[in-house]
Each structure stands twice: as C-alpha cells, then as structure tokens.
Amino acid sequence: MKTLFERFVKDESGATAIEYGLIAALISVALITGATTLGNTLNDQFQSLSDKMNTAGTINP
C-alpha cells in the first residue's frame, strides 16, 4: 500500500495533461480574439466600400 501511494505522489502525467489543456485553452482564446478582430475590421472595410458605392450611385444615376 505504501508503494502504491508513493507511485501516486510521484506520478506527474495528470499535471502534464492539465498543462497541455491550459495551453490549448489559451491558444483557442487567442485565435478567437484574433478572428473576431479581423472580422470586425473586414466588416468596417466592406461597410465603407458599400457606403462609397451607394453615394456614387445616387450622384450619377
């Protein structure tokens, strides 16, 4: 029983799995943040282009 407890205390595979899980979660958050920022920037660009085209269409019908 004592050796079983000693092996359990020395086993670090669970800690390693948790560390990998945390790294994966941080990477996911970074990717989601980047994609959201890129999406908002693209939306602003397309909206600006759409406004310019609508303005050009009303001036020269």
Secondary structure, DSSP 4 states (H G I P E B T S, - for coil): -HHHHHHHHH--HHHHHHHHHHHHHHHHHHHHHHHHHHHHHHHHHHHHHHHHHHHHHHH--
